[in-house]
Amino acid sequence: MEEDYEGFLYPKIELQKCINCRLCEKVCPVLNRFSSSTVLDSYACYTYNEYIQERSSSGGILYEMSKYILEKKGIVCGACFDENWEVFHSCADNVEDSVKFRGSKYVQSKIGDVYSHVKDYLKKGKYVLFIGTPCQVSGLNHFLLKKYENLITVDIICHSVPSPKVWRYYLAEISRYNSVTNVQFRDKSNGWKNYSIKVNSDDRILLHEGKKQNLYMRGFLEDLYTRPSCSDCPARNYTSGSDFTIGDFWGCEKYYSIAQFEKGCSIVLINTVKGKTLFFNMKENFYSVPVPYEYVEPYGLHKPLTSSSKPHYNREYFYKNLEVTKSIRFLIFKCIIVLELKKRMKTAVDKCCKCFSNGK
């Protein structure tokens, strides 16, 4: 895998070693897309463990799923930080190690050789819980070439994935060469709905900004530096083959008045019979209430379920200036605020000129 100038990894084929078996084409999730599945059931959920709920991105349901699988001597695979605060997929065989998977990481993770490890565990008869973006779950299901009853897959409701390179540059700028000891993309100090991004260096807080104020989050959510393929995602609309789809249940207060939801609520969509069986086997470990699917329909609360993101119109400008800018935060600010204001002003002036012209 090689990183391109935008910071995304792409496979590089060593043609001199290729034996023309075409296996890469057979397992390609873009060339061989799964059919869209139908959501069987949907639930609003949160863990009974308030400590876990407060430290999870939403309701803490992935923690409860992980614990259930680990208690069966299984394996959990998810995204975690390395020593440089870049994101990669790893495996854990105990609850203590699985804590590293907790919390959202708004950076594309490196899969590495995790798919091969998952296959080895499955062949040994172990239960495996794999958590990833829809494209990562689809990639795993294609890689395996067959279905395994002991594999449980969860894809997260995914807006898009930001560039690891941009995150690397951003973190270096805000840390100012201080040693970073903790990163939280979804700190709940100000509540679940008003989450913040928080970066620490030991006991010092290097950054603590709300999602609407933080420039990295704004650039990500406005698709300034997300992966190009996210604009035509081959794994949306329930085509990853996942057993569950999980995310934040934004807007749950419109339908339910349960106070505990304010600390974080997960929406759990069950996509397979296997997933339905597993959910009912472990549901005593967390609170759950059935939710009509229209409450979470894509064009209501969770458009990313079926619709791809649209690249920001200043995306090309951003990457042209990424290597020469003195401040990545200023570059993000310029692309999503300054140039946006100029565009709006030009549009307003053009409209005024058109009106005066028509008046003549």
N, C-alpha and C positions, 0 to 999 in steps of 0.2 A: 504494500500500500504506500502511496506517495501523496504528500500534501501539496495541493495546488496553491496558487498565489492568494486565493481567498481564505485558505486555511482548512479546506475540506480534504478528507482522504479519498483517494480513488485507487482502484486496483490497477496494477501494472503487470501485464502479461510478459513473461520472459519467453519470447517466441522460440528461442533456440532449445528450450526445454519442453515446449508444447508437443504432445504426441497426438494431437487432433482427436481426442476422445469426445470432445464437445460436452463434457460433463458440466462445465461452467454455464453453458447455455441451458442445459436441462434443469439446473437448479436456480436459474435466474428468476427472481420474483417479478421482474419487469416484463420479461418475455413470456412468463407462464403465470398469469394472474389467477388467483382464486376467485370463485364466484362470491357475490355478496351474501352474507348470512342474515338471518332474521333474529332480532333480539327476542329471546323467549320470555324474560322477566327483567324488571328493573326495580332497584331498591335504594332508598336513602339510608345511609348507615354511618355509625360512628362507634368507636371502641368504648367499652366501659371503663378502660384505663385512662383516667384524665391526664396523667403524666405523659402518656404516649400521644394522646390526642393533641395536647398543647404543643408537642414537639414534632408533630407530623404536619405535612402540607395541608391536608384537609381533615378527614375523619379518622385516620389511623388504621384503615381496613387492611392495607397491604402488610402492616406489621402483624395483624391477627392471622392473615393467610399464611405468612411466612412461618409464624410460630406453630401453626397447625401442621404444616409440612415437615418442619424440623423435628417436631415431637414424634413423627413417624419415621425418624432417621433418614429423612430426605435431604435434598439440596435446594438452596435458593440462589438464583442468579439475578443480579441487578446492577444498577449503575452506582459507582462510588468515586470518590476523589483519590488521586494518587498524592505523593508527597509534594508535587508542584501545583496542586489544585486543578489539575486537568482531570477529565472524566473518562472512566473506562469501565467495562463490564467485568465482573468478577463473580466468584461462587463462594458460598458459605455453608457450613454444615452444622452451625450452632447459632443460638439466638444472639449471643454476644457479638459475633462477627457480622451477623446480618443487620445490626444497627447501622452500619455504614451505608446501607441502601436507603435509609430513611431520609425523606425530604427531597423536594424537586431540585434538579440540577439543569439550569437552562443553558446547556452546552451540549453539542453532539458528543455522545460517548464513543469510545473506541471499542469495537467488539473483540478485536484480537482473535485468539483461538478458543473463545468461550463456547462457540457452537460445537467444536470437537469434544470439549470436556463434557458438555451436556449429553452428547451422543454416547460417550463412554459410560456416564452415570446411568443413562436409560437402559443400556445393554446389560448393566449389572443388576437391573431390576429396582433401582432406587427411584423414589418419587422425586421429580424435579419441578420446581416452580420457577418459570422464567418471566421476568418483568422487563418490558422495554417499550419503545415506541412502536406504532403499528408496522412500520417498515422493518424494524428489527425482529419482531415476532414473525412477520411474513418470511423474512430471510431465513430464520431458524427452521420454520416448517418446511420450506423448500429444500433446505440443506439436508434435512433428515431423510427425505425421499420416501418416508412411510410414517404412518401414525403410530404413536405410542400411548397406550392407555395410562401410563404412569407419568406422562408429561402434562402439566397444567400451565397454560400461557395466559398472561395478562398484558394487554396493551393499554397504555395511558392515553387519555384524550389529548391529542397533540396539536398544538398550534403550528409549530414548525421547529426546526433545530438551528440555533445560532452557530456561528463559526468559532471553533476552538481557538483560532489565531486571534480573533477579535477579543475574546475573553482573556487570552494570555496578555495581550497588550494593555487591556483595560485594568486587569489586576495589578500589573507591574506599575502602572501609573498611579493608582490609588494607594498602593502599599508603600511607594517611595523607598523601596529597598528594605522595608521592615519585614521581618519574618511573619508570614501569615499563619495563624494557628487555627482559625475557624472561619468557615464561609457558610452563610445561610441565605439561600435565595428566597425563603419564605419564613422569615422571622415573624412571630405572632404577638410581639410585645404590644402592638396597637390593635390587635384583633385579627381574626382570620380574613375578613374582607379587606382590611387595610394593611395587608402584610408589607413587610419591608425587606430589603436586601441588607444584610449585615456582615461586615468583615472585621475580624479581630486579630490583634497581634498580642498574644498573652492576655493581659487584663486591659489592654488599650483597645478602644473602638476606633478603627480606621475609617469605617464608613457605616452609616446607619440612615438609609433614606427610604422613603415610601415608594411604592411601585410607580406612582404617577410623577414623582420627582426624579427618580433615578434614571440617568441617561442610558445606561446599558439596557435596562428593562424596557425603556421606551423604544430604543432602536430595535430591540428584539421583537416586541409586540407589533411594531409597525413594519416588520420584515425588511429592515434596512440591510441586514447581513445574515439572512438565513440561507440555507442550502438551496441552490437553484431547483433541484428536483422537488422541493416542497411545493412549488407552484403548480406541479402536476403529479401529485402524490399517487403512486400506484397501490397504496395500501389503505386508502380511506374508504368510507362507506362499508365498513365491516368486511373487508376483503383480506384481512391479515390471517384469518383462521384461528383467532384467539378464542379462548374459553370465556374470558371476561374482558370487559372494557371498563376502566375506572378513571374517575376524575373528580374535580370539585363540583358539588351540586350548588352552583351559583343560583340564587333566587329561590332557595328552598323555603325561605320565610314567607313567600307568597302563598304557599300551600300548607305549611305546617307551622305551628307555634311552639314547638319544642325548644326550650331555652338552650339545651345542650348543643343544638345545631350551631349556635353562635360561636362556639369554639372550633368549629370545623365539621363539615359534613361531606361525605363521599357519595357519589352516585355510582352504583354498581350495576352494570348491564350484563346479563347472563346470555351468552351467545350459543352455548352448546348444552346438550343433555348431560355430558360429563361435568360441565361447570355447574349446572343446576343441582346435580347430586352432591357435589363437593360443598356448595354453598349451604345446603340444608344440613349437612353433616357438621358444619362448624359454626352455624349462625347463633348458637347459644353463647358464643364468646363475644358477641357485639350486638348493639341495638340495631334493628332494621325495621323499616316500614315500607310496604309495597308502594311503588310510584307509577302511575300511568305513563306510558312512554311519551305521550304528547307533552308532558311536563318538561321533558328534556330533549324535545325534537330539535334537530340540527339548526333550523332557522329560528329557534327560540333562544335557548340558553347555550347550546353547544354546536355552533355552526361548524367548527373544525371536524366534527364527526364525518361529514360527507363532503365538505367543500375545501379545496386546497387554498393555501394562502396566496396573496398577490404581492409580488416584489414591489418594494418602495420605488417610486420613480427616480429617486436620487441614489439608487443602489450603485449604479455604474460610477457615478461621481465619487461616492464614498470609497470604493476600492481603488480608484485611480489616485486618490490622495492618502490612502492608508499608510503607505511607507514613508511619506514625506511630511506628514503632519507632525507638529510639535506636541499636540495634545489630542488623544483619541476622543476624549470627552468633548472638546471643542468641535471636532469634526462631526461627531454625532449630533451635537447641538445645532451646528450649521445646517446639516442635511435635513433634520426633521422639524426645525423651528425657523431658522433664518431664511432658508431658501423657500420654505413653505409660505412664509409671510410675503416674500417677494412675489411668489407665484400668485397669491391671492390678490395682492395689490395690482399686479399687471392685469389680472382678470377683471378686477373692478374698473380699472382705467379703460380697458378695452370696451367694456359694456357701456361706460359713460360716453366714450367717443362714438360708439355705434348709435346710441340714443340721440346725441347731438346731430350726427350725420343724417339719421332718419328724420329728425325734426326739420332739417333744411329741405 
